[in-house]
Amino acid sequence: MFLPKKTTISLIKCDVGSLAGHHIVPQPLFRIAQTNLEKEKQTGLINSYFVFNAGDDLELLMVHEKGERHNQIHGLAWNIFKEAADKALALKLYGAGQDILKTAFSGNVCGMGPGVAEMEIDERGADPIVVFAADKTSAGSFNYPLFRIFADPMNTAGLVIDPHMLCGFKFDVVDTVENKTITLKCPEETYELLALIGTVGRYVVSRVCRADDDLVCASSSVSKLSLIAGKYVGKDDPVMIARAQHGLPAVGEILAPFMHTYFVMGWMRGSHWGPIMPVGLKDSKCTAFDGPPRIVALGFQVSDGGIASDDDGNPMIADLFDDPAFELARREAVKEGVTLRRMGEFEPARLGPEEMEYTTIQQVLEKLGKRFTPAITAQ
């Protein structure tokens, strides 16, 4: 029996080096990625690709037919990141190879530093895809929008009026501290889901599927660099893929949570709460206090195992946040960011002690440790 090939969407990111601090990916690193991906497109390893950046993270979007966690696809990404990091080192760029935490490639890049979101699908008649990439923030930053998109009828009208969505959705949640996973179904287990994923520093939504047929709907990266390295080496800067329409949330419903800002962990030195700012690619750069944290969203159509292209063979990509509809969120991010910075290094602007364990403040505490003496308390 002939089985049609499945299409795989792979979004793999890495901080390989930045111009002027933790700011933006410079063009020489883009060219390395584009040259290598074009070469592998000609060999047939991948069907199409698109290279972009989220702040100082180099993002590789690849569409192919090899499946998730395929060693050749991940090996391609790894080799690109290594070559780009070497170039960054030669140019004395900042943070060269920052996310490359291990040197020996072991079949896939999961657990090696780069962030990965992948999704293997059976193509539908029309398959709109939205990919998100964030900078200066942590792996749990997509918990809030994923809940709004797939479990909140006040955001997603389809949960009420689309008969193909009334079955609800299942959320795979990873406990990043104990390396365990659980699946919770909404709406039945909505409160249990919120009890977990509201703790964004520990519990991370890794995948969402439609409840009645397990159709994959969303996939996000869950790697926490501090837990891999055992110390602060930069923020996780997560990526996410979401499918849309035809019994799934519409593209407009997927984007609706970003019409307002919300707070995420990360920002300066990975040690602060910050308001996330949805921006177009032209504004995908981090400046004030290394931020505010930025997020970009790109939309495209999957077609015959690749990204739908124009008559010249160029992938057709929609820069979804490059739109005045998100201007209010951008203004809110600036306003709320200024408010938080007035707090300086006082909580809640700075992260709580459980998250600060993986930052450089531990070196300060070690320096002061011997100077602490028993306190005399009143009897």
Residue pairs with C-beta under 8 A, 6 or more apart in sequence:
4 122
5 65
5 305
6 65
6 67
6 120
6 121
6 122
7 63
7 64
7 65
7 120
7 121
7 122
7 123
7 302
7 305
7 306
8 63
8 64
8 65
8 66
8 67
8 68
8 70
8 73
8 118
8 119
8 120
8 121
9 61
9 62
9 63
9 118
9 119
9 121
9 129
9 131
9 241
9 302
10 60
10 61
10 62
10 63
10 64
10 68
10 73
10 77
10 116
10 117
10 118
11 59
11 60
11 61
11 62
11 116
11 117
11 118
11 131
11 133
11 239
11 240
11 241
12 59
12 60
12 62
12 74
12 77
12 109
12 114
12 115
12 116
12 239
13 54
13 57
13 58
13 59
13 60
13 99
13 114
13 115
13 116
13 133
13 221
13 237
13 239
14 57
14 58
14 77
14 81
14 84
14 99
14 100
14 113
14 114
14 115
15 56
15 57
15 58
15 95
15 98
15 99
15 234
15 237
16 25
16 29
16 58
16 81
16 84
16 85
16 88
16 96
16 97
16 98
16 99
16 100
17 25
17 26
17 29
17 56
17 84
17 85
17 87
17 88
17 89
17 91
17 93
17 94
17 95
17 96
17 97
17 98
18 24
18 25
18 26
18 55
18 56
18 88
18 93
18 94
18 95
19 25
19 26
19 93
19 94
20 94
21 94
21 290
22 55
22 56
22 94
22 95
22 136
22 286
22 290
23 55
23 56
23 94
23 285
23 286
23 287
24 53
24 55
24 56
24 284
24 285
24 286
25 53
25 55
25 56
25 57
25 58
26 91
26 93
28 87
28 91
29 58
29 84
29 87
29 88
30 51
30 53
30 58
32 80
32 83
32 84
32 87
33 51
33 58
33 60
33 80
33 84
34 51
36 76
36 79
36 80
36 83
37 46
37 49
37 51
37 60
37 62
37 76
37 80
38 49
40 46
40 76
41 47
41 48
41 49
45 64
45 66
45 72
45 73
45 76
46 62
46 63
46 64
46 73
46 76
47 63
47 64
47 65
47 304
47 305
47 306
47 307
48 62
48 63
48 306
48 307
48 309
48 315
49 60
49 61
49 62
49 63
49 307
49 315
50 61
50 298
50 300
50 307
50 315
50 317
51 58
51 59
51 60
51 61
52 59
52 61
52 133
52 281
52 284
52 296
52 298
53 59
53 281
53 284
54 133
54 134
54 135
54 237
54 239
54 284
54 294
54 295
54 296
55 135
55 136
55 237
55 284
55 285
55 286
55 294
56 94
56 95
56 135
56 286
57 99
57 115
57 133
57 135
57 237
58 80
58 81
58 84
59 133
59 239
60 77
60 80
61 131
61 298
61 307
62 73
62 76
62 77
63 302
63 305
63 306
63 307
64 70
64 73
64 305
65 305
66 72
66 73
67 120
68 118
68 119
68 120
69 107
69 108
69 110
69 118
70 108
71 107
71 108
74 105
74 107
74 108
74 109
74 110
74 116
75 105
77 109
77 114
78 105
78 109
78 112
78 114
81 97
81 99
81 100
81 114
82 97
82 100
85 96
85 97
85 100
86 97
88 95
88 96
88 97
89 96
89 97
95 234
98 233
98 234
99 113
99 114
99 115
99 225
99 233
99 234
100 112
100 113
100 114
101 112
101 113
101 225
101 228
101 229
101 233
102 111
102 112
102 113
105 112
106 112
108 116
109 116
110 116
110 223
111 223
111 228
112 228
113 223
113 225
113 228
114 223
115 139
115 221
115 223
115 236
115 237
115 238
115 239
116 221
116 223
116 239
117 131
117 219
117 220
117 221
117 238
117 239
117 240
117 241
118 219
118 241
119 216
119 218
119 219
119 241
119 243
120 216
121 127
121 216
121 243
121 302
123 302
123 303
123 304
123 305
124 246
125 246
126 245
126 246
126 301
127 243
127 301
127 302
127 303
128 243
128 244
128 245
128 251
128 299
128 300
128 301
129 241
129 242
129 243
129 244
129 299
129 300
129 301
129 302
130 241
130 242
130 244
130 251
130 254
130 255
130 297
130 298
130 299
130 320
131 239
131 240
131 241
131 242
131 297
131 298
131 299
131 300
132 142
132 239
132 240
132 241
132 242
132 295
132 296
132 297
133 237
133 238
133 239
133 240
133 295
133 296
134 141
134 142
134 237
134 238
134 239
134 264
134 276
134 293
134 294
134 295
134 296
135 235
135 237
135 284
135 286
135 293
135 294
135 295
136 235
136 237
136 266
136 267
136 274
136 286
136 290
136 291
136 292
136 293
136 294
137 235
137 236
137 237
137 238
137 264
137 265
137 266
137 267
137 274
137 276
137 293
137 295
138 200
138 201
138 224
138 235
138 236
138 238
138 264
138 265
138 266
138 270
139 176
139 204
139 220
139 221
139 222
139 223
139 224
139 236
139 238
140 197
140 199
140 200
140 201
140 202
140 203
140 204
140 265
141 200
141 238
141 264
141 265
141 266
141 276
141 293
142 204
142 205
142 220
142 238
142 240
143 197
143 198
143 200
143 203
143 204
143 205
144 200
144 257
144 262
145 257
145 258
146 171
146 205
146 208
146 218
146 220
146 240
147 193
147 194
147 197
147 205
148 155
148 156
148 256
148 257
149 155
149 156
149 218
149 242
149 249
149 253
149 254
149 256
149 257
150 156
150 169
150 171
150 186
150 208
150 217
150 218
150 249
151 159
151 168
151 169
151 171
151 186
151 187
151 190
151 193
152 159
153 159
153 160
155 253
155 256
155 257
156 165
156 249
156 253
156 256
157 253
158 165
158 248
158 249
158 250
158 253
159 165
159 166
159 168
162 247
164 246
164 247
165 210
165 247
165 248
165 249
167 210
167 211
167 212
168 185
168 186
168 187
168 188
168 211
169 185
169 186
169 208
169 209
169 210
169 211
169 217
170 183
170 184
170 185
170 186
170 208
170 209
170 210
170 211
170 214
171 183
171 184
171 185
171 186
171 193
171 197
171 205
171 207
171 208
172 181
172 182
172 183
172 205
172 206
172 207
172 208
172 209
173 181
173 182
173 183
173 184
173 193
173 196
173 197
173 203
173 204
173 205
173 206
174 180
174 181
174 203
174 204
174 205
174 206
174 222
175 181
175 182
175 202
175 203
176 202
176 203
176 204
176 222
176 224
176 227
177 202
177 227
181 206
182 196
184 192
184 193
184 196
185 211
186 193
196 203
197 203
197 204
197 205
200 264
200 265
201 265
201 354
201 355
204 220
204 222
205 218
205 220
206 219
206 220
206 222
207 216
207 218
207 219
207 220
208 216
208 217
208 218
208 219
209 215
209 216
209 217
210 217
210 247
210 248
215 247
215 248
216 243
217 242
217 243
217 248
217 249
218 240
218 241
218 242
218 243
219 240
219 241
220 238
220 239
220 240
220 241
221 236
221 238
221 239
221 240
222 238
223 236
224 236
225 233
225 234
225 235
225 236
226 232
226 233
226 270
226 358
227 358
230 358
231 358
231 362
232 269
232 270
232 358
232 359
232 360
234 270
235 265
235 266
235 270
236 266
237 266
242 249
242 254
244 250
244 251
244 253
244 254
245 251
251 299
251 320
255 297
255 320
255 321
258 276
258 278
258 295
258 297
258 321
258 326
258 329
259 325
259 326
259 328
259 329
260 328
260 329
260 332
261 275
261 276
261 277
261 329
261 330
261 332
261 333
261 336
262 275
262 276
263 273
263 274
263 275
263 276
263 336
264 273
264 274
264 275
264 276
264 293
265 272
265 273
265 274
265 351
265 355
266 272
266 274
266 291
266 293
267 273
267 274
267 289
267 290
267 291
267 292
267 293
268 274
268 289
268 290
268 291
269 290
269 359
269 360
270 358
270 359
271 350
271 351
271 355
271 356
271 359
271 361
272 289
272 340
272 349
272 350
272 351
273 340
273 348
273 349
273 350
273 351
274 289
274 291
274 292
274 293
274 337
274 340
275 292
275 293
275 332
275 333
275 336
275 337
275 340
276 292
276 293
276 294
276 295
276 333
277 291
277 292
277 293
277 294
277 295
277 329
277 330
277 333
277 334
278 294
278 295
278 296
278 297
278 321
278 326
278 329
278 330
279 294
279 295
279 296
279 321
279 322
279 326
279 330
280 296
280 319
280 321
280 322
280 323
281 296
281 298
281 319
281 322
282 322
283 294
284 294
284 296
285 294
286 292
286 293
286 294
288 337
289 337
289 341
291 337
292 333
292 334
292 337
295 321
296 319
296 321
297 320
297 321
298 317
298 318
298 319
298 320
299 317
299 318
299 320
300 307
300 308
300 315
300 316
300 317
300 318
301 307
301 308
301 316
302 308
303 309
306 315
307 315
307 316
307 317
308 315
308 316
309 315
309 316
310 316
340 349
341 349
343 349
343 350
350 356
351 359
356 362
